[in-house]
């Protein structure tokens, strides 16, 4: 490597997170609104530039905290975006991650030194995004659809206990299709993905429902 070669200069790394949730059966993604240039006033995925003394995970954790106030978010790296012109400032390699979370268990900071706002958007109502984040989001959705059969990912979408209808709504929301409720319930129970807690959820004007929790050490399975 010849360090004097100008083709090696002015390169950086972006880390991005497509963080999803399912709220009342609606599939949503978390976006932040930029305060600074480039792409001022545009919505983007959570993330930013890595420092040159950070590994990728450290950079991603820091960006999540700085832009949203959240800590200890679980995610997976799923792709790298390397088009030379993806940033108007300099060559930036984009390392993209995906994660899911129960939005009711976290509080999002709405404004920071780099952001004007942060909010959950329905997947079919996402505004115009800055950078190449539209492409990244689309690929993240496809990746999540493949990973939804991994219970280790689904666990982050729910509190410790939940009802089968809540899981059913999550699958329908993410996969964007109707799933036969009765067959889904039978298969979910037959595969021993979840276990009965012995408790009942009671809500006003609704029929009491059994509460379940995810079983431990579940392998990736197809429930539909």
C-alpha positions in Angstrom: 0.0 0.0 0.0 1.4 3.4 -1.0 0.0 5.9 1.5 0.9 8.8 -0.8 -1.5 7.5 -3.4 -4.4 10.1 -3.5 -6.9 7.3 -4.1 -6.4 6.2 -0.5 -7.3 9.6 1.0 -10.6 11.1 2.2 -12.4 7.9 3.0 -14.7 7.2 6.0 -17.2 4.8 7.4 -20.9 5.3 8.0 -22.8 3.0 10.5 -26.6 2.8 10.1 -29.3 1.0 11.9 -32.7 0.1 10.5 -34.6 -0.4 13.8 -38.1 -1.8 13.4 -41.1 -2.3 15.7 -44.6 -3.6 15.4 -47.2 -1.5 17.2 -50.9 -2.7 17.2 -50.0 -4.9 14.2 -48.5 -2.0 12.2 -44.9 -2.4 11.0 -42.8 0.7 11.6 -39.2 1.9 11.4 -37.4 4.5 13.5 -36.1 7.6 11.6 -34.2 10.7 12.7 -34.4 14.1 11.1 -31.1 15.8 10.3 -30.2 19.2 11.7 -27.0 19.8 9.8 -25.8 19.5 6.2 -25.6 17.4 4.1 -29.3 16.5 3.8 -30.4 19.1 6.3 -34.1 18.6 7.2 -34.2 15.1 5.7 -35.2 12.0 7.5 -32.6 9.2 7.6 -32.0 5.9 9.5 -30.3 6.1 12.9 -26.5 6.4 12.5 -23.6 8.5 11.5 -19.8 8.4 10.9 -17.5 6.2 12.8 -14.5 7.7 14.6 -11.1 6.4 13.5 -10.4 5.0 17.0 -13.7 2.9 17.1 -14.6 -0.5 15.9 -17.9 -0.8 14.1 -19.9 -2.0 17.1 -18.6 0.7 19.3 -19.4 3.3 16.6 -22.9 1.9 16.2 -23.7 1.8 19.9 -22.4 5.4 20.3 -24.5 6.7 17.3 -27.6 5.0 18.7 -27.2 6.7 22.0 -26.2 10.1 20.7 -29.1 10.2 18.2 -31.9 8.5 20.3 -30.8 8.2 23.9 -31.1 4.4 23.8 -28.6 1.9 25.1 -28.2 -1.9 24.9 -30.0 -2.2 21.6 -29.5 -5.6 19.9 -28.9 -5.6 16.2 -27.2 -7.6 13.4 -25.0 -6.3 10.5 -26.7 -7.3 7.3 -25.0 -5.5 4.4 -22.3 -3.1 3.2 -23.1 -0.2 0.8 -20.1 1.1 -1.0 -21.2 3.2 -4.0 -18.4 5.9 -4.2 -20.9 8.8 -4.4 -23.3 7.8 -1.6 -22.1 10.8 0.4 -21.6 14.3 -1.1 -18.8 15.1 1.3 -16.3 12.2 0.8 -16.1 8.5 0.1 -18.1 6.8 2.9 -18.5 3.0 3.2 -21.9 2.3 4.7 -22.2 -0.6 7.1 -25.8 -1.4 7.7 -27.5 -3.1 10.7 -31.0 -4.3 11.4 -32.8 -4.7 14.7 -36.3 -5.0 16.3 -37.6 -3.6 19.5 -40.8 -3.2 21.5 -41.3 0.6 21.1 -43.4 0.7 24.3 -40.3 -0.3 26.3 -38.1 2.6 25.2 -38.1 6.3 25.3 -36.7 8.1 22.3 -35.0 11.5 22.5 -36.7 13.8 20.0 -33.9 16.3 19.5 -30.1 16.2 19.9 -27.2 18.3 18.7 -27.3 16.6 15.3 -31.1 15.8 15.0 -34.3 17.9 14.9 -36.6 15.0 15.6 -37.0 11.2 15.8 -40.1 9.2 15.3 -41.6 5.8 14.2 -43.0 5.7 10.7 -45.3 3.2 9.1 -43.3 1.3 6.4 -45.7 2.4 3.7 -45.6 6.1 4.8 -41.8 6.7 5.0 -40.9 10.2 3.8 -38.1 10.9 1.3 -34.8 9.8 2.9 -31.4 11.3 2.6 -28.3 9.6 1.4 -29.0 6.1 0.0 -31.2 5.2 3.0 -34.2 4.3 0.9 -32.2 1.5 -0.7 -30.8 0.4 2.7 -34.3 0.4 4.2 -35.7 -1.7 1.4 -33.0 -4.3 1.8 -33.3 -4.2 5.6 -37.0 -5.1 5.3 -36.3 -8.0 3.0 -33.6 -9.2 5.4 -36.0 -9.0 8.3 -38.6 -11.0 6.5 -36.1 -13.8 6.1 -35.0 -13.5 9.7 -38.5 -13.4 11.3 -38.5 -17.1 11.6 -35.6 -16.8 14.1 -37.2 -16.5 17.6 -34.1 -14.8 18.9 -35.0 -11.8 16.8 -38.7 -11.9 17.7 -38.0 -11.9 21.4 -36.9 -8.2 21.2 -40.3 -7.3 19.8 -42.3 -8.3 22.8 -42.3 -7.9 26.6 -41.6 -10.9 28.7 -45.2 -12.1 28.4 -47.5 -11.8 25.4 -50.6 -13.2 23.7 -50.7 -15.4 20.6 -52.8 -12.7 18.7 -49.9 -10.2 19.4 -47.4 -12.5 17.8 -49.8 -13.2 14.9 -50.2 -9.4 14.3 -46.4 -9.0 14.3 -45.9 -11.7 11.6 -48.7 -10.2 9.4 -47.3 -6.7 9.8 -43.7 -7.6 8.9 -44.5 -10.0 6.1 -47.3 -7.7 4.8 -49.8 -10.6 4.2 -52.7 -12.3 5.9 -51.9 -15.5 7.8 -54.6 -17.9 8.9 -54.9 -17.3 12.6 -56.0 -20.8 13.6 -53.3 -22.7 11.7 -50.7 -20.2 12.9 -51.7 -20.8 16.6 -51.6 -24.6 16.2 -48.1 -24.5 14.5 -46.7 -22.1 17.0 -47.7 -24.3 19.9 -46.7 -27.6 18.1 -43.2 -26.3 17.5 -42.8 -25.4 21.2 -41.6 -22.0 20.3 -43.6 -20.5 23.1 -44.8 -21.8 26.5 -47.8 -21.1 28.6 -47.1 -18.9 31.7 -50.3 -19.9 33.4 -51.3 -16.3 33.6 -54.2 -14.4 31.9 -54.3 -11.0 30.3 -57.5 -9.1 31.1 -58.4 -5.9 29.2 -61.6 -3.9 29.3 -64.1 -5.0 26.6 -61.9 -7.8 25.4 -62.0 -11.6 26.0 -59.3 -12.7 28.5 -56.3 -14.2 26.8 -53.6 -16.6 27.9 -50.2 -15.1 28.4 -47.1 -16.9 26.9 -43.4 -16.4 26.8 -40.7 -17.6 24.4 -39.1 -20.9 25.2 -35.3 -21.0 25.7 -32.8 -22.3 23.1 -35.1 -22.2 20.1 -33.7 -23.0 16.7 -34.7 -21.2 13.5 -38.1 -22.6 12.4 -40.8 -21.8 9.9 -44.2 -21.3 11.6 -46.2 -20.5 8.5 
